[in-house]
Amino acid sequence: MENIRNIAVIAHVDHGKTTIVDELLKQSGTFSEREQISERVMDSNDIEKERGITILSKNTAINYKGTKINIIDTPGHADFGGEVERVLKMIDGVLLLVDAQEGVMPQTKFVVKKALSLGLKPIVVINKIDKPAADPERVINEIFDLFVALDANDEQLDFAIVYAAAKNGYAKLDLNDESDNMEPLFKTILERVPAPSGTNENPLQLQVFTLGYDNFVGKIGIARIFNGVVKKNQSVMLAKADGTKVNGRISKLIGFMGLEKMDIEEAGSGDIVAIAGFEALDVGDSVVDPNNPMPL
């Protein structure tokens, strides 16, 4: 199975979520030097560009030293609560990004509580440590107190801490370290986020967590493969949340790399892909092997 890590980034608006993802993309070599990258790579919806905030969950994939890191964006606002919960069920680790001066904001508590209750172990990233009034120690104490108040378990309270100034392109594990790159954050993700469970040998199980639309193929489901391999043109069964089952086939299979979406022939367990072929596709639906249907 391909080496994969699936993570989400939780952050209050303007604490630097988009900047940090941009930096990870740049420094992983996922972009070539020639490619000009617009400042806010993950905010691709027009309304979001206008408001400068992230609403729809986006996906980007970074290849770092042979490991594919799928980053699913989460909305930073509590009013997108339903979407947040669905996204968190698709990932194995979260980065909690907090401004070194402002500390934890009330709006992030909702998402953090959801993440902790699902058993996720956050990696805490204290961003903007270069601000004159930055106080990382106070912020770490605030985060610890918040986790305790939200009933975090001992493993969750033993969180990894990475300090960063994403705008300047560096991260460090200790405030006294010298650093001019994001390497410490990459390493922490690989070490602390578990690889996906599931294998390519098992019957296919994938679940849709976000919908998109394509003018040529219609409805597209963005999904995580929990088991098995999915192939283009494969005969599959769509298992709806209400128990209805529909036979069909995967007419289009799309993979993510960097900010690009590309047509692919197949994808394995643990990966995040987009599929088309079903008009009746909804969030929460499973796509399974018709000979061995095991809906999620």
Sequence and secondary structure as in RCSB ss.txt:
>XXXX:A:sequence
MENIRNIAVIAHVDHGKTTIVDELLKQSGTFSEREQISERVMDSNDIEKERGITILSKNTAINYKGTKINIIDTP
GHADFGGEVERVLKMIDGVLLLVDAQEGVMPQTKFVVKKALSLGLKPIVVINKIDKPAADPERVINEIFDLFVAL
DANDEQLDFAIVYAAAKNGYAKLDLNDESDNMEPLFKTILERVPAPSGTNENPLQLQVFTLGYDNFVGKIGIARI
FNGVVKKNQSVMLAKADGTKVNGRISKLIGFMGLEKMDIEEAGSGDIVAIAGFEALDVGDSVVDPNNPMPL
>XXXX:A:secstr
   EEEEEEEE TTSSHHHHHHHHHHHTTSS TT    S TT  SHHHHHHT   S  EEEEEETTEEEEEEE  
SSGGGHHHHHHHHTT SEEEEEEETTT   HHHHHHHHHHHHTT   EEEEE TTSTT  HHHHHHHHHHHHHHT
T  HHHHS EEEEEEGGGTEEESSTTS  SSSHHHHHHHHHHS      TTS  EEEEEEEEEETTTEEEEEEEE
EES EETT EEEEE TTS EEEEE  EEEEEEBTEEEE SEE TT EEEEE  TT  TT EEE TTS    
